[in-house]
Amino acid sequence: MSDDLLAVLKRLSAAPGVSGAEATTLRALLVELLTPLADEVSVDVAGNVIAFKRGQQTGASRYKVMLSAHMDEIGMIVTGLEGEFLRFTQIGGIDDRVLLGQLVLVHGRRSLLGVIASRPPHVVLPEERGKVIPHDQLFVDVGLTANELKRQVRVGDIISFDCEPVELRRDLIAGKAMDNRASVTAMYACLQGLIELNHAWDVYAVATAQEEHGSYLGATTFAFRLQPHLALVVDTTFGHMVGLSEAETFKLGAGPAFSVGPNIHPAIHRRLASLADSLEIPYQTEPLPGHSGTEAWGLQISRVGIPTGIISIPIRNMHTPIEVVALKDVTRAGRLLAHFVAGLEGTFVEDMIPGT
């Protein structure tokens, strides 16, 4: 499975899909990938891609589990044309320190390769040379004349990073949009695993739209419509790297992290930990005292409330064009999800009610 997952992760990472513009190529790719693994694949009005897999339960009342992994990525939007150059602003949080010199694709009338540029240091004031250049002082150069640029690009066109994923040593993969295509790949692996595992509950594996700009639109609207009996959010968390303490981060290759705190239902956390122990899957624990910064924040309070858990995959260089993830963590998260779903029974709904 690992070779297949690597290929899937690379394809998903490379595909452009900035928040609010997931239809660029990403949505069609996901429909292609998920269709062989599900009973039905659909796209809703919010732009979510939903892979439905029917459970083996009988009777009029059917239990439903929602798996949620956002598919969108950080990026930019054109705010103005200035002669031969484009001005832009951010969609989602991007560190200005990493923008200068990046290759990008401008999604105008046709896709145009460009580079984020600025004035050379020789012509700026000495006191400005050591400072980070704000993104509103940067520009994109696609190599066209001013007149041709006006014909090809308009204000409001989307700009995505152009970065092909690469394989590093020790099973590590580097590329753009690992937040959150690594988690979408784990969800893909879960559906692969469910082909060979019996499961009673109906499964809705949702690659959600518009998470990065903070609205959680795709997840919250779909959950409101579906009203699942429980939800599992798959997202990324901070991987250990230079300059950060081990208390703030999680090791790559040491397994997914299970969140614990008020945004997470304790019964789901306990079940994830117990299942990981039984499957001999290593995991890490992420304490979250408040807002998780994930779609779980919206899912938890949808309608009458949805018991929600979070599985996180550690990545390095979060919200940059070259995030790093360990493939084995993606594989483990997918295997764990599949066995969690396969082990769900009707009594677990009652088990999640405090005091029962």
N, C-alpha and C positions, 0 to 999 in steps of 0.2 A: 504493500500500500504506500510506502514512503516515497517511492519514485513517482507514483501517480500523484500523490499529494504535492510533491515538490513542483511538478509541472503545473498543477492547478494553481498553487500559490503564486508562481511566477506569472502566469497569465492574468490572474486577478490583480496582482501588484502593478503590472505594466498598463492595464486598461485605465484610461482616463474616466473619472467619475466624481467630479467635484460636487460638494454638497449643493443640492438644488438642480444639478445638471447631470444626474446619474445616467440619463438616457444617452449620453454621448456615445459610448460603446459598451459600457459596463453592464447595463441591464440586459441587453440581448445576450451577452456572454453568460450571465448567470442563468438565464432561462435555458440556454443550451446545456450548461453543465448539470443543472438540477433535474431536468426533465427525465433522464433515464433512472433517477433514484427515487422518484415520487409517483404517487397515483395521479396527481394533478399539480400543475404549476401555473400560476396566474400572476397578473400585475394589477394592483388596485389603483384608485384615483390618487393616492398619495405618492405613488411610484415605488411602493414596496414590491419585492419579488417573493411570492409565497409558495413554498413547496409543501403540499399536503400529503401526508401518508396516513392512510386509514388504519386504525387499530382493530384488534380482533374481538373487542367487547361486543356484547349483544344487548338488546333492550333499547327502550326509547331514550333513556338518559345516557348521554355519552360524555366521558371525561376527555378534557382537552388540555394539552400542554403546548405552550408557545416557547419556541427557541428564537431568541432575538440577537442578531449581530448586524450592526450598521455597516452598510457597504460604501458610504460616501467618504470622500477624502478632503483634506484641506486644499485650498487653491486660491485663485485670484479672479478678479473681474475687471474688465476694462472700464476706466472712468473718463478717459479723454484721449484724443489724438493731438499730438503736438508735433507738427511737421512730419518727419519720417518715423516718429517714435510714439509709443503707447504709454500712457499713465495708467496706474492700476491701484486697487486696494485689495485687502485680504478677504477671503471667505474662510472662517475658522481661524484659530489662533496659530500664527506662524511667527517664529522668532526672526526679527529683522536681520539678525547677525548672519543668517545662513542664506539670504536671498541673493546677494551680489554674485554674479557669475553663473547662476543656475541656468541650465537649458530648460526651456518651456515650450509648450504647444499652445498657440492661440487658436481657439476654435471659432473662427469667423466663417465666412462663406465657404472656405476650405481650411483645413488645418495647416497652420504655418509654424515652422520651427523658428524659435527666437531665443534670445539670451537676455537675462536681466543685467542691466548695465548702469553705470554712473559716470560722473566726471572722474578723470584720473587724479590720483593724489597730488600730482605735480601742480595742479591749477586750483587747488583749494587752499584756504588759509591754514597755516601750520597748526593752529590750535584745534582744527577740525579733523586733521588727518588720523588721529587715534580714536575717533569716535565712531560708533555704529551709525550707519546712514539709515535714516527712517525710510520706510517703504514708499512714502509719498514723495520722496526726492529721487527715487529710482525710476527707471523706464525700461521698456522692452523694445529691443531692436530686432525686427524680422527681416531687414535687408531690402525693404521695398521703398520706392519713392513716395513722397507725400500723397500724390494723386492716386497711385495704385493702392496705397494703404487705405485710403478713404473708400475705395471700391470693395476692399476685401474684409475690412474690420469695422465694427460699429461699437459704440458705447454699450456696455451690457454683455458683450461677448465674454465667454469664460476662458480662463487661462489655467492650464494644468502643468505640473512638473513633468518633464520628459526624462525618465530615469529607468533604464532597464535593470531588473533585479540581477544580482550577482551572488555566487556562492563563495562564502568565506570558509575558513577552516572550522573544524569541530561542529559540523552540521548547522552552521549559522548562515542565514540568508539576509542580504541587505538590499533594500529597495524602497521606493516610495509607497505610501499608503498601507504599510503593514498594520497600521492603525486605520482600518480595522479588517483588512483583507485576510490577515492571519486568522481572525476569529471566524470569518465567513468560510475559510478553508476548513476550520475545525468543524463547523456545522455541516459542511459537505462530507467530511469524514464520518460524522455521526450518521448521516443518511446512508452512507455506504455500509456502515456497521449494522444498521437496522434491517438491511436486506436479509441478513442471516440470523437476526434475533427476533423472536416473537415479542410483540408488544400489544398490550390491551388498549392503551389510550390512543386517541387520535393525536397526530403530531402536526404542528404548523411551524415549519422552519422558515423564518422570515428574515430575508436580507433587507434591512430597513433603510429608508431614505432620510436625509436631512437631520443627522445627529450632530455633525461637527459645528454647526453655527448655533447650537444650544437650544433648539426648539424641541428636539426629540419627536418631531412631527410624525414620522413614519411609525415608530413604535407605539406611541400613545394612541394615535387614531385607530390603528389596527387592533390593539388590545381592547379599546372601548367597544369596537364592533364585535370582536370574537368573544370577549369575556371568558378567557381560559381559566381553568381551575388552578393553574400555577404557571409561572414563567421563569425561564432561565435566560439571563442576559450573558452573552459572551463578548468580552471586550479586552482591551489591553491595559497593562499597568507598567509602572516604571521599572525598567531593568537596571541591574547594578552596573555602575560605570564610575570612572574616575571623578572625584569631587563630590560624590554622594555617599552617605553612610549606609551600611547594610540595613539599618533600622528603617530607612526611607525607601528601600528598593528591594527587588527580588531577582534572584539569580537566574540567568538564562540557562536552560537545560536542566533545571531542578524541578520541573513540573509546573502546572498551572497554579495560580493562587486562588483560594476561596475567600471571598470577602465575608466579614462578620461585623455586625453593627446594626443600628436602627433601620437602615435601608434594606436589610436582608432578613428574610424570615428564618428564625433560628432552626426550625425543623428541617428546612431545606439544607442549611449549612451542615447540620449534624449528619444528614443522610449522605451528602456529598463526601464528607470526610470519612464516614464509615465505609462507603462504597470504594473510595480510593484505597483505603487500607486493605480491603478484601481482594481487590484487583492488583495489589502491589504497585500502584501508580503513585509516584512521589508527588507531593503537593506542598504548597506554602500557604500561610495564613496571612490575610491582609486586613488589619483592623481599620474600620471606617467609622469614625465617631459621628458623622453627619452625612451630608450630601456626597453620594458616591461619584458624581460627575459622569454617570452613565445613564442609559435609558431606564434603568431600574427605578430611578427617582420618579419618573412619570408613570411607569407601569404599576408600581406599588399602590398608588392611590386612584387608579382607574376604576370607574363605577363604584362598586361596593368594596373595592380593594382586592388586589391580586397578590397572593403569596409569591414572593420573588427571591431568586438567588442570583449570584454573580460568580462567573468563572472568568478569571483574567489571565491573559498570556503576557508574560514579561517581554518588553521590547526596549531597546536602547534608542537614544536620539529621537524621542517622541516629538511629533509635530515638526519634523524636518523632512527634506526630500530623500533621506537615506537612513531609514529606520532599520534596525537589526533584530531578528527573531531567531529562535532555535526551532528547527523543524520538529524535533522530538517533542517539544512542548505543545505544538499544534496537534501532532498525532495523539498525544496523551489526552488532550482536551477533547478531541473527537471521540476517542474510545470511551472516555468517561461519560460523555453525554449520551452515547448510544446505550450503555448499560444502565444509566440512570433512568432513561425513558423506558427501557425494557423491564425494569423492576417496579414500575409504578402500578399500584393496585388501588381500587376504590377506597379502601380504608385509610389511605394516606391523606385524603381530603379531611377526614375527621381528625387524624393525628395532628394536623396543622392548626387546629382550633385550640387556643390556650386553655388549659385546665381540663382537657378531655383525656 
